[in-house]
Amino acid sequence: MRIELLFTPQQIDEMTLREKTVVAIDVLRASTTITTALHNGAREVIPAATVEAAVKIAGNLAGDVTLLAGERNARMIQGFHLGNSPLEYTPEKVRGKSIVFSSTNGAQVFAKGRMARELMVCSFVNITTVVEHLGAQPRDFTIICAGTNGSFSLEDSVCAGMVVHGLAEGNPDGLSLADGALASMTLYRSYGRSILKMLKTGEHGRLLEELGFGDDLAYCARVDAVPVLPVMDGNVLKLKRDAEKKDIAGPVS
């Protein structure tokens, strides 16, 4: 199993992801929020790279079951129903809803990942579920960190390192690590003892605290609190079990 890692998605051409297995990470906060939304009963999350694309997609869906969600510069987009705080995505708000989601960083990765053979969403809240899935069917994969505004992100890289570390523990001789994967594991060993402290140390975490989202950091640091696996199913994100149900049932005419 070879593990490659990109610290930002800026140089990715979506065609290069065709037939690849991808782990997409945006700890603060898109990966955590999407995982939480689906766990709390959202029907699907539809990633959109731009605000304009999100509004257009939502306009083609039934309004009573569709929510516009996301942020720019950490704040909810004007006119949207939800921002990017996982604490907003309660069962009462999202159950049965299609959520059109656009964020500054994470949505870019998810939107580009549509060509991948398999794309899964990872954060600390579901990390063991991701590691177990990868270990159960070993094959090469690429971790893509969302980063922050096109730059390196400490929290995404530490989370990636935790994925690599978890796989290395179960299969120490069966991994081939690219330099980025090796570097991320070193970061995890340095910062992994206190995830919350690390989140508060990083640049984006400090910004979120300044904006009043300190409770989000505590939530995002809860390792394995939301043990589900969001995957890309066509152009939307769903829990793996729901995507598999559709595959078993066959196409709907």
KAZICOR-V980445 format. One record per pair of residues at least 24 apart in sequence whose ideal C-beta (glycine too) atoms are under 10 Angstrom apart, sorted by the first residue. I is the first residue (numbers start at 0). GAP is how many residues later the second one is. D is the distance in whole Angstrom. If there is no record, write none. Layout:
BEGIN
I,GAP,D + I,GAP,D
END
This chain:
BEGIN
0,133,8 + 0,134,9 + 0,136,10 + 0,137,5 + 0,138,6 + 0,139,6 + 0,140,8 + 0,166,7 + 0,170,7 + 0,173,6 + 0,174,6 + 0,175,7 + 0,176,9 + 1,137,9 + 1,138,4 + 1,139,8 + 1,140,9 + 1,173,8 + 1,174,4 + 1,175,8 + 1,176,7 + 1,179,9 + 2,131,9 + 2,137,7 + 2,138,6 + 2,139,8 + 2,140,7 + 2,157,9 + 2,160,8 + 2,161,6 + 2,164,7 + 2,165,9 + 2,172,6 + 2,173,7 + 2,174,5 + 2,175,7 + 2,177,9 + 2,178,4 + 2,179,9 + 2,181,9 + 2,182,9 + 3,136,8 + 3,137,8 + 3,138,5 + 3,139,7 + 3,140,9 + 3,172,9 + 3,173,9 + 3,174,4 + 3,175,9 + 3,176,7 + 3,177,7 + 4,136,10 + 4,137,7 + 4,138,4 + 4,139,8 + 4,140,7 + 4,151,10 + 4,152,8 + 4,155,6 + 4,156,9 + 4,158,9 + 4,159,8 + 4,172,9 + 4,173,6 + 4,174,8 + 4,175,3 + 4,176,5 + 4,177,9 + 4,178,8 + 4,179,6 + 4,180,10 + 5,103,9 + 5,136,7 + 5,137,7 + 5,138,5 + 5,139,7 + 5,141,9 + 5,154,9 + 5,172,10 + 5,174,7 + 6,136,9 + 6,137,9 + 6,138,5 + 6,139,10 + 6,140,6 + 6,144,9 + 6,145,5 + 6,146,8 + 6,149,8 + 6,150,6 + 6,153,8 + 6,173,6 + 6,176,8 + 6,177,8 + 7,97,9 + 7,100,10 + 7,101,9 + 7,136,8 + 7,137,7 + 7,138,8 + 7,139,4 + 7,140,9 + 7,141,9 + 7,142,6 + 7,143,7 + 7,144,7 + 7,145,8 + 7,148,9 + 8,96,8 + 8,97,9 + 8,99,6 + 8,100,5 + 8,101,10 + 8,102,10 + 8,103,6 + 8,104,9 + 8,135,5 + 8,136,8 + 8,137,6 + 8,138,7 + 8,141,9 + 9,98,9 + 9,137,8 + 9,140,5 + 9,141,9 + 11,96,9 + 11,97,8 + 11,100,6 + 11,101,9 + 11,130,9 + 11,132,7 + 12,99,8 + 12,102,9 + 13,97,8 + 13,98,4 + 13,99,7 + 13,100,7 + 13,101,5 + 13,102,9 + 14,97,10 + 14,100,6 + 15,96,9 + 15,99,8 + 15,100,10 + 15,126,9 + 16,92,10 + 16,95,7 + 16,96,6 + 16,97,8 + 16,98,5 + 16,99,5 + 16,100,8 + 16,102,8 + 16,125,7 + 16,127,8 + 17,96,10 + 17,97,5 + 17,98,7 + 17,99,8 + 18,96,8 + 18,97,8 + 18,98,5 + 18,99,9 + 19,93,9 + 19,95,8 + 19,96,5 + 19,97,6 + 19,98,8 + 19,99,9 + 19,119,10 + 19,120,8 + 19,121,7 + 19,122,6 + 19,124,10 + 20,95,7 + 20,96,6 + 20,97,5 + 20,98,8 + 20,99,8 + 20,113,8 + 20,116,9 + 20,118,6 + 20,119,7 + 20,120,4 + 20,121,7 + 20,122,10 + 21,87,8 + 21,88,10 + 21,90,9 + 21,91,5 + 21,93,9 + 21,94,4 + 21,95,8 + 21,96,7 + 21,97,4 + 21,98,7 + 21,99,10 + 21,100,10 + 21,119,7 + 21,120,5 + 21,121,8 + 21,122,6 + 21,210,8 + 22,90,10 + 22,93,10 + 22,95,9 + 22,96,8 + 22,97,6 + 22,98,8 + 22,99,5 + 22,107,6 + 22,108,10 + 22,110,10 + 22,111,7 + 22,118,6 + 22,119,7 + 22,120,5 + 22,121,7 + 22,122,9 + 22,136,10 + 22,137,8 + 22,140,6 + 23,82,7 + 23,84,10 + 23,85,5 + 23,86,6 + 23,88,9 + 23,89,6 + 23,92,9 + 23,95,6 + 23,96,7 + 23,97,6 + 23,98,7 + 23,99,10 + 23,118,10 + 23,119,8 + 23,120,5 + 23,121,8 + 23,122,7 + 23,132,10 + 23,206,9 + 23,208,9 + 23,213,9 + 24,81,8 + 24,84,8 + 24,95,10 + 24,96,8 + 24,97,5 + 24,98,7 + 24,99,9 + 24,102,9 + 24,105,9 + 24,118,6 + 24,119,7 + 24,120,5 + 24,121,7 + 24,122,10 + 24,128,9 + 24,130,9 + 24,131,5 + 24,132,9 + 24,133,10 + 24,134,5 + 24,135,6 + 24,137,10 + 24,138,8 + 24,159,10 + 25,58,10 + 25,77,7 + 25,78,9 + 25,79,6 + 25,80,3 + 25,81,8 + 25,82,9 + 25,83,7 + 25,84,8 + 25,95,8 + 25,96,9 + 25,97,7 + 25,118,9 + 25,119,8 + 25,120,4 + 25,121,8 + 25,122,9 + 25,127,8 + 25,129,9 + 25,130,6 + 25,133,9 + 25,178,10 + 26,79,9 + 26,95,9 + 26,96,5 + 26,97,6 + 26,98,9 + 26,100,10 + 26,118,9 + 26,119,8 + 26,126,8 + 26,127,9 + 26,128,4 + 26,129,6 + 26,130,10 + 26,131,8 + 26,132,5 + 26,133,10 + 26,168,9 + 26,171,10 + 26,172,7 + 26,175,9 + 26,177,9 + 26,178,9 + 26,190,10 + 26,193,6 + 26,194,9 + 27,46,9 + 27,56,9 + 27,58,10 + 27,77,9 + 27,78,9 + 27,95,9 + 27,118,9 + 27,120,8 + 27,125,8 + 27,126,10 + 27,127,6 + 27,128,8 + 27,131,10 + 27,171,7 + 27,174,8 + 27,176,5 + 27,177,6 + 27,179,9 + 27,180,6 + 27,185,9 + 27,188,7 + 27,189,7 + 27,192,6 + 27,193,10 + 28,42,8 + 28,45,9 + 28,54,9 + 28,55,5 + 28,56,7 + 28,57,6 + 28,58,10 + 28,74,8 + 28,76,9 + 28,77,8 + 28,94,8 + 28,126,10 + 28,175,9 + 28,179,8 + 28,184,8 + 28,187,6 + 28,188,9 + 28,190,9 + 28,191,6 + 29,40,8 + 29,41,9 + 29,54,6 + 29,56,9 + 29,71,7 + 29,72,10 + 29,73,5 + 29,74,9 + 29,75,7 + 29,76,3 + 29,77,6 + 29,78,9 + 29,79,8 + 29,80,8 + 29,91,8 + 29,93,9 + 29,116,7 + 30,55,10 + 30,72,10 + 30,74,10 + 30,75,6 + 30,78,9 + 30,79,9 + 30,89,10 + 30,90,5 + 30,91,6 + 30,92,4 + 30,93,9 + 30,94,8 + 30,95,8 + 30,96,10 + 30,99,10 + 30,115,8 + 30,125,9 + 30,128,8 + 30,189,9 + 30,199,8 + 31,52,9 + 31,53,9 + 31,54,5 + 31,57,10 + 31,74,9 + 31,89,9 + 31,90,10 + 31,91,4 + 31,92,7 + 31,93,5 + 31,94,9 + 31,127,10 + 31,184,8 + 31,187,7 + 31,188,5 + 31,189,10 + 31,190,9 + 31,193,9 + 31,194,8 + 32,36,8 + 32,37,9 + 32,38,9 + 32,49,9 + 32,50,9 + 32,51,6 + 32,52,7 + 32,53,4 + 32,54,9 + 32,55,8 + 32,56,6 + 32,66,9 + 32,68,8 + 32,70,8 + 32,73,8 + 32,88,10 + 32,90,9 + 32,92,10 + 32,183,9 + 32,186,10 + 32,187,9 + 33,35,9 + 33,50,10 + 33,52,9 + 33,55,9 + 33,65,8 + 33,67,7 + 33,69,9 + 33,72,8 + 33,73,9 + 33,76,8 + 33,87,6 + 33,89,9 + 33,196,6 + 33,203,6 + 34,51,8 + 34,54,10 + 34,86,6 + 34,87,8 + 34,88,6 + 34,89,10 + 34,90,6 + 34,91,5 + 34,94,9 + 34,95,10 + 34,190,9 + 34,191,5 + 34,192,9 + 34,193,6 + 34,194,9 + 34,195,6 + 34,202,9 + 34,204,9 + 35,49,10 + 35,50,4 + 35,51,8 + 35,52,9 + 35,53,5 + 35,54,9 + 35,58,9 + 35,87,9 + 35,89,7 + 35,90,9 + 35,183,8 + 35,184,10 + 35,189,9 + 35,190,6 + 35,192,9 + 35,194,10 + 36,30,9 + 36,32,8 + 36,45,9 + 36,49,8 + 36,51,9 + 36,52,4 + 36,53,9 + 36,54,10 + 36,56,9 + 36,57,5 + 36,58,10 + 36,60,8 + 36,62,6 + 36,64,8 + 36,189,10 + 36,193,9 + 36,200,9 + 37,51,9 + 37,56,9 + 37,61,9 + 37,83,9 + 37,88,10 + 37,188,9 + 37,190,6 + 37,191,9 + 37,192,5 + 37,193,10 + 37,199,7 + 37,200,7 + 37,201,5 + 37,202,10 + 37,204,8 + 38,47,10 + 38,50,9 + 38,52,9 + 38,55,10 + 38,86,9 + 38,87,8 + 38,186,9 + 38,187,5 + 38,188,8 + 38,189,5 + 38,191,9 + 38,200,8 + 39,46,9 + 39,49,6 + 39,50,6 + 39,51,4 + 39,52,9 + 39,53,8 + 39,54,5 + 39,55,7 + 39,57,10 + 39,186,9 + 39,188,10 + 40,48,9 + 40,49,9 + 40,50,5 + 40,51,9 + 40,52,9 + 40,53,6 + 40,54,3 + 40,55,6 + 40,56,8 + 41,25,8 + 41,27,10 + 41,47,7 + 41,49,9 + 41,51,9 + 41,52,4 + 41,53,7 + 41,54,8 + 41,55,5 + 41,56,8 + 41,57,5 + 41,59,10 + 41,188,10 + 41,195,9 + 41,196,9 + 41,197,9 + 42,51,9 + 42,52,9 + 42,53,6 + 42,54,6 + 42,55,5 + 42,56,8 + 42,193,9 + 42,195,8 + 42,199,8 + 43,53,9 + 43,54,5 + 43,55,7 + 43,56,10 + 43,57,10 + 43,186,10 + 43,189,8 + 43,190,10 + 43,191,10 + 43,192,4 + 43,193,7 + 43,194,5 + 43,195,9 + 43,198,8 + 43,199,9 + 44,24,8 + 44,44,10 + 44,49,9 + 44,52,9 + 44,53,8 + 44,54,5 + 44,55,8 + 44,56,5 + 44,62,10 + 44,65,8 + 44,76,9 + 44,185,7 + 44,187,10 + 44,191,7 + 44,192,4 + 44,193,8 + 45,52,6 + 45,53,7 + 45,54,5 + 45,55,7 + 45,56,9 + 45,61,10 + 45,64,9 + 45,65,10 + 45,188,10 + 45,189,7 + 45,190,5 + 45,191,8 + 46,52,10 + 46,53,8 + 46,54,6 + 46,55,7 + 46,56,8 + 46,59,8 + 46,60,5 + 46,61,8 + 46,62,8 + 46,63,4 + 46,64,5 + 46,65,9 + 46,66,8 + 46,67,8 + 46,74,10 + 46,185,9 + 46,188,8 + 46,189,8 + 46,190,7 + 47,52,6 + 47,53,7 + 47,54,4 + 47,55,9 + 47,59,6 + 47,60,10 + 47,62,9 + 47,63,7 + 47,187,10 + 48,53,7 + 48,54,10 + 48,58,6 + 48,59,6 + 48,60,10 + 48,61,9 + 48,62,4 + 48,63,8 + 49,52,6 + 49,57,9 + 49,58,9 + 49,61,9 + 50,26,6 + 50,27,9 + 50,28,9 + 50,29,9 + 50,51,6 + 51,50,9 + 52,47,9 + 52,49,7 + 52,54,9 + 52,58,8 + 53,26,8 + 53,45,10 + 53,46,5 + 53,47,7 + 53,48,4 + 53,49,10 + 53,53,8 + 54,24,8 + 54,25,9 + 54,45,8 + 54,47,9 + 55,44,9 + 56,41,9 + 56,43,5 + 56,44,10 + 56,45,9 + 56,178,9 + 57,40,8 + 57,41,9 + 57,42,5 + 58,41,9 + 59,40,10 + 60,37,6 + 60,39,7 + 61,36,8 + 63,33,9 + 64,31,6 + 64,32,6 + 64,33,6 + 64,34,10 + 65,31,7 + 65,32,5 + 65,33,8 + 65,34,7 + 66,26,8 + 66,27,7 + 66,30,5 + 66,31,7 + 66,32,5 + 66,33,7 + 66,34,9 + 67,31,8 + 67,32,5 + 67,33,8 + 67,34,8 + 68,24,10 + 68,25,9 + 68,28,9 + 68,30,5 + 68,31,7 + 68,32,5 + 68,33,8 + 68,34,9 + 68,38,10 + 69,29,9 + 69,30,8 + 69,31,5 + 69,32,4 + 69,33,5 + 69,34,8 + 69,36,9 + 69,37,7 + 70,30,10 + 70,31,8 + 70,32,5 + 70,33,6 + 70,34,10 + 70,35,10 + 70,36,10 + 71,30,8 + 71,31,8 + 71,32,6 + 72,31,7 + 72,76,9 + 72,134,9 + 72,138,9 + 73,29,9 + 73,30,8 + 73,130,8 + 73,133,6 + 73,134,6 + 73,136,9 + 73,137,6 + 73,138,10 + 73,139,7 + 73,142,10 + 74,29,10 + 74,136,7 + 74,138,10 + 76,25,7 + 76,26,9 + 82,130,9 + 82,133,10 + 83,124,10 + 83,129,9 + 83,132,9 + 84,123,9 + 84,127,10 + 84,128,6 + 84,130,8 + 84,131,5 + 84,134,8 + 84,135,10 + 85,37,9 + 85,39,8 + 85,129,10 + 85,130,7 + 85,133,6 + 85,134,7 + 85,136,10 + 85,139,10 + 85,140,9 + 86,126,9 + 86,128,6 + 86,129,6 + 86,131,10 + 86,132,6 + 87,128,10 + 97,138,8 + 98,137,9 + 98,138,9 + 99,136,10 + 100,135,10 + 100,136,8 + 102,43,8 + 103,42,9 + 103,44,8 + 103,45,7 + 103,46,10 + 103,100,10 + 104,40,9 + 104,41,4 + 104,42,6 + 104,43,6 + 104,44,7 + 104,45,8 + 104,46,10 + 104,48,8 + 104,51,9 + 104,99,9 + 105,39,10 + 105,40,5 + 105,41,10 + 105,50,9 + 106,39,9 + 107,36,10 + 107,38,7 + 107,39,9 + 107,42,9 + 108,35,5 + 108,36,8 + 108,37,5 + 108,38,9 + 108,47,10 + 109,34,10 + 109,36,9 + 109,120,9 + 109,122,7 + 109,125,10 + 109,126,10 + 109,127,7 + 110,121,10 + 110,124,9 + 111,32,8 + 112,29,10 + 112,31,7 + 112,119,6 + 112,124,10 + 113,118,6 + 113,120,8 + 113,121,6 + 113,122,9 + 114,117,10 + 115,25,9 + 115,26,8 + 115,28,9 + 115,115,10 + 115,116,7 + 116,24,9 + 116,115,10 + 117,113,6 + 117,114,7 + 117,115,10 + 117,122,9 + 117,125,10 + 118,25,9 + 118,111,9 + 118,112,6 + 118,113,4 + 118,114,9 + 118,118,8 + 119,109,6 + 119,110,7 + 119,111,5 + 119,112,8 + 119,117,9 + 119,120,8 + 120,107,9 + 120,108,8 + 120,109,4 + 120,110,7 + 120,111,8 + 120,116,6 + 121,34,10 + 121,37,7 + 121,38,8 + 121,40,9 + 121,41,7 + 121,107,9 + 121,108,9 + 122,32,9 + 122,33,9 + 122,36,6 + 122,97,7 + 122,98,10 + 122,99,10 + 122,100,10 + 122,102,10 + 122,103,8 + 122,107,10 + 123,31,8 + 123,34,9 + 123,35,6 + 123,38,7 + 123,68,10 + 123,71,6 + 123,72,10 + 123,74,10 + 123,75,9 + 123,95,10 + 123,96,6 + 123,97,6 + 123,98,7 + 123,99,5 + 123,100,8 + 123,101,8 + 123,102,9 + 124,94,8 + 124,95,7 + 124,96,9 + 124,97,6 + 124,98,7 + 124,99,7 + 124,100,5 + 124,101,4 + 124,102,8 + 124,103,9 + 125,97,9 + 125,98,7 + 125,99,8 + 125,100,5 + 125,101,6 + 125,102,6 + 125,103,7 + 125,104,8 + 126,32,7 + 126,33,10 + 126,35,6 + 126,36,7 + 126,39,7 + 126,68,10 + 126,96,6 + 126,97,7 + 126,99,10 + 126,100,9 + 127,34,9 + 127,35,10 + 127,38,7 + 127,95,8 + 127,96,5 + 127,99,7 + 128,95,7 + 128,97,9 + 128,98,5 + 128,99,6 + 128,100,5 + 128,101,10 + 128,111,9 + 129,29,10 + 129,32,10 + 129,33,6 + 129,36,9 + 129,37,10 + 129,97,10 + 129,98,10 + 129,99,6 + 129,100,10 + 130,31,8 + 130,32,6 + 130,33,9 + 130,34,9 + 130,35,4 + 130,36,6 + 130,38,9 + 130,39,8 + 131,34,9 + 131,35,10 + 131,38,9 + 131,95,9 + 131,97,9 + 132,96,6 + 132,98,9 + 132,107,8 + 133,29,7 + 133,32,9 + 133,33,6 + 133,36,10 + 134,31,8 + 134,32,6 + 134,34,10 + 134,35,6 + 134,36,7 + 134,39,10 + 137,29,9 + 137,32,10 + 137,33,7 + 137,36,7 + 137,37,9 + 139,36,8 + 140,26,10 + 141,36,9 + 141,38,10 + 141,39,9 + 142,35,10 + 142,37,8 + 142,38,7 + 142,41,8 + 144,35,9 + 144,39,8 + 146,57,9 + 147,54,8 + 147,55,7 + 147,56,5 + 147,57,10 + 147,59,9 + 148,54,10 + 148,55,9 + 150,52,8 + 150,53,10 + 151,50,10 + 151,51,9 + 152,49,7 + 152,50,8 + 152,51,6 + 152,52,10 + 153,33,7 + 153,37,7 + 153,44,7 + 153,45,9 + 153,47,7 + 153,48,4 + 153,49,7 + 153,50,8 + 153,51,8 + 154,32,10 + 154,36,9 + 154,40,8 + 154,43,7 + 154,44,6 + 154,45,10 + 154,46,9 + 154,47,5 + 154,48,9 + 154,49,7 + 154,50,7 + 154,62,9 + 154,65,8 + 154,66,9 + 155,28,9 + 155,46,9 + 155,48,9 + 156,26,8 + 156,27,5 + 156,28,10 + 156,29,10 + 156,30,5 + 156,31,8 + 156,34,9 + 156,45,10 + 157,26,7 + 157,27,10 + 157,28,10 + 157,29,5 + 157,30,5 + 157,31,9 + 157,32,8 + 157,33,5 + 157,34,6 + 157,37,8 + 157,40,6 + 157,41,9 + 157,44,9 + 158,25,8 + 158,28,10 + 158,29,8 + 158,33,9 + 158,36,9 + 158,39,10 + 158,61,10 + 158,64,10 + 159,24,4 + 159,25,8 + 159,27,8 + 159,28,8 + 160,24,4 + 160,25,7 + 160,26,5 + 160,27,3 + 160,28,7 + 160,29,9 + 160,30,8 + 160,31,7 + 161,25,9 + 161,26,5 + 161,27,10 + 161,29,10 + 161,30,6 + 161,33,9 + 161,61,8 + 162,25,9 + 163,24,7 + 164,24,7 + 164,27,8 + 191,31,10 + 193,27,8 + 194,25,8 + 194,26,4 + 194,27,8 + 194,28,6 + 195,24,9 + 195,25,4 + 195,26,9 + 196,24,9
END
